[in-house]
């Protein structure tokens, strides 16, 4: 496998880990930290990712560009990178790895292709490299550039069809995982508000112990990621609507994440969150940040 210069923007929890895995497999990994958070800067430094300071330099040096950032920023980054590619007269392969609807991914693809770039759609499933081996489901007219990276800390799985099937898989997968977490959270909030939390927990322990264990393992710790998952739920809702499937549940899921993003726990990161927090600790805090008007407007 030949050594490539691979750009990763941004270097958040997933991005920096992907970059570090690529470095460990012999590739040069670069990024542009302009406008990025201190957290992303620290993670990039920890991973050994080189900051090129501008997207123009990234366009001039990278062979492959991996866009890995909150879904609401995917289209904007594509437009900024397309402008940089046009300014430099050079276009790396552009891989959108974000949790976005297939139609949003197609829009990103159109932006990239107008600038002369080859577009690959990718959906990431699984924990970041170093914690697990995530799967990159890739689709598009030519996915060989990503297929060549298979085994670099992650698995690359081509999906036939030539369109944005990678994003479609990601949307349907996250609809189950994160959608279930928001459903669990909403149920527990309702039980708390109606004063039946304790007897409900006893009944769950008796008849739904599996779901109760999943609630205990996940619900107290969602706020750290809730801000960036709002957009993901909105993209899932768009995906469902575009497919002719009712989308209201995922509009509601986005509203639940908005509630959690207002709590003090949302200031935590995955590295420093209080792992001893229980449902009994978390749910009253979540309930204190309920805004019924917002929920009504989103469902």
Secondary structure as UniProt FT lines:
FT   STRAND          5..9
FT   HELIX           13..24
FT   TURN            25..26
FT   STRAND          28..31
FT   TURN            34..35
FT   HELIX           38..47
FT   STRAND          50..51
FT   HELIX           55..61
FT   STRAND          64..67
FT   HELIX           71..73
FT   HELIX           74..88
FT   STRAND          93..96
FT   HELIX           102..114
FT   TURN            115..116
FT   STRAND          119..125
FT   TURN            130..131
FT   STRAND          135..139
FT   HELIX           144..147
FT   TURN            148..151
FT   STRAND          155..158
FT   TURN            160..161
FT   HELIX           165..193
FT   TURN            194..195
FT   HELIX           197..207
FT   HELIX           209..218
FT   HELIX           219..221
FT   HELIX           223..242
FT   TURN            243..244
FT   HELIX           248..261
FT   HELIX           264..267
FT   TURN            270..272
FT   TURN            275..276
FT   HELIX           279..287
FT   TURN            288..289
FT   HELIX           292..298
//
